[in-house]
Amino acid sequence: MISSPAMHNPLLPPSNNAQYRGAAFVPYVLIVLGLGEFFPSLIHSFKADGGAFSIAHIVPANAAEGARIVALFAWAGATQLAYALIILAVALRYRAFTAAMLLIMLLEKTILALDFWWLKAGSAPYHHPPAHFVALIALPILSFLFISSRRKRA
């Protein structure tokens, strides 16, 4: 059998888990958070309405608007799926990037919370889908995890 250099290079670089020095529990919580992004991404990507009508209770004005909303949910689901896989890769294989990943997640949830509840909330009351509440709940949790990931283990 002929061997080539490409056959010896894995798809992913070697793990850097040994370089992680933060709290030992943080990467395990990151796995849970990654799965928390993964499963909704499947709903947004593969459920017929992407969850827009059945979960978020969005009521489109007409069929064309409904189709655009479903397409936007599918787009969000595709990016959410990629994001979930990156979170899981960090938690399982690239733990040296845990603090950076948590900082990115904290930034994302901060922007979402600001948009959902204040900046783009609108004046009329409306139904808040689960993601709006998750964004608020995630902020203190992600902050705690970020701080814990930066503290050196004894």
C-alpha positions in Angstrom: 0.0 0.0 0.0 1.3 3.4 -0.9 1.4 5.9 1.9 1.1 9.7 1.4 1.6 12.6 3.8 -2.1 13.4 3.4 -3.1 10.1 4.8 -1.2 10.8 8.1 -2.7 14.2 8.7 -6.0 14.1 10.5 -8.9 16.4 9.6 -8.5 18.1 12.9 -5.3 19.4 14.5 -4.2 17.6 17.7 -6.1 18.2 20.9 -4.9 21.0 23.2 -6.9 19.8 26.2 -3.7 19.4 28.3 -3.1 23.2 28.0 -6.4 24.1 29.6 -5.8 25.3 33.2 -9.2 26.6 34.3 -11.8 25.0 36.5 -12.2 21.3 35.6 -16.0 21.4 35.5 -16.2 24.2 32.9 -15.6 22.1 29.7 -18.3 19.7 30.9 -20.8 22.5 31.2 -19.7 23.7 27.8 -20.8 20.3 26.4 -24.3 20.9 27.8 -24.4 24.4 26.4 -23.2 23.1 23.0 -26.0 20.5 23.0 -28.4 23.4 24.0 -27.5 25.1 20.7 -27.4 21.8 18.7 -31.0 20.6 19.3 -32.7 24.0 18.6 -30.6 24.2 15.4 -32.2 21.0 14.2 -35.7 22.4 14.9 -34.8 25.6 13.0 -33.2 23.7 10.1 -35.5 20.7 9.7 -39.0 21.4 11.2 -41.4 22.4 8.5 -42.0 25.9 10.0 -38.5 26.1 11.6 -40.4 26.6 14.9 -41.4 30.1 13.8 -45.1 29.5 14.1 -45.4 26.5 16.3 -42.9 27.6 19.0 -42.2 31.3 18.5 -45.9 32.0 17.7 -45.1 34.4 14.9 -48.1 35.2 12.8 -47.2 36.2 9.3 -49.4 38.8 7.4 -49.5 36.6 4.3 -48.0 33.4 2.7 -45.0 35.2 1.2 -44.1 36.7 4.5 -44.5 33.3 6.1 -42.1 31.7 3.6 -39.5 34.5 4.2 -39.8 33.9 8.0 -39.3 30.1 7.6 -36.3 30.7 5.3 -34.8 33.1 7.9 -35.3 30.5 10.6 -33.6 27.8 8.4 -30.7 30.2 7.8 -30.4 30.8 11.6 -30.6 27.1 12.2 -27.8 26.4 9.8 -25.5 28.9 11.5 -26.6 27.7 14.9 -25.7 24.2 14.0 -22.2 25.2 12.9 -21.9 27.3 16.1 -23.0 24.3 18.2 -20.4 22.0 16.6 -17.6 24.6 17.3 -18.7 24.8 21.0 -18.6 21.0 21.2 -15.2 20.8 19.5 -13.8 23.3 22.1 -15.4 21.4 25.0 -14.2 18.0 23.8 -10.9 18.5 22.0 -9.7 22.2 22.1 -10.2 23.1 25.8 -7.4 25.7 25.7 -9.9 27.9 23.8 -12.6 27.5 26.5 -12.3 31.1 27.8 -12.4 32.5 24.3 -15.4 30.4 23.4 -17.2 31.5 26.5 -16.4 35.2 25.8 -17.9 34.8 22.3 -21.0 33.1 23.7 -21.3 35.9 26.3 -21.1 38.5 23.6 -23.7 36.7 21.5 -26.2 36.3 24.4 -25.6 40.0 25.5 -26.5 41.3 22.0 -29.5 38.9 21.8 -30.8 40.0 25.2 -30.4 43.7 24.3 -32.2 43.2 21.0 -34.9 40.9 22.3 -35.9 42.9 25.4 -34.9 46.5 24.8 -33.4 47.7 21.5 -35.8 45.8 19.1 -38.6 44.8 21.4 -41.1 47.2 19.8 -43.8 49.0 21.6 -46.6 46.4 21.4 -46.4 43.4 23.7 -45.8 40.1 22.0 -45.0 36.5 22.8 -41.4 35.9 23.8 -40.1 32.6 22.4 -37.8 30.4 24.5 -34.6 31.9 23.1 -35.5 35.3 24.6 -35.6 33.9 28.1 -32.5 31.7 27.5 -30.5 34.8 26.6 -31.3 36.4 29.9 -30.7 33.3 32.0 -27.4 32.5 30.1 -25.7 35.9 30.9 -24.9 35.2 34.6 -24.1 31.6 33.9 -21.7 32.4 31.1 -20.1 35.1 33.2 -19.5 32.7 36.0 -18.1 30.0 33.6 -15.8 32.6 31.9 -14.4 33.7 35.3 -14.0 30.0 36.4 -12.3 29.1 33.1 -9.7 31.9 33.7 -8.8 30.8 37.3 -5.8 28.6 37.5 -6.2 25.2 39.1 -4.2 24.3 42.1 
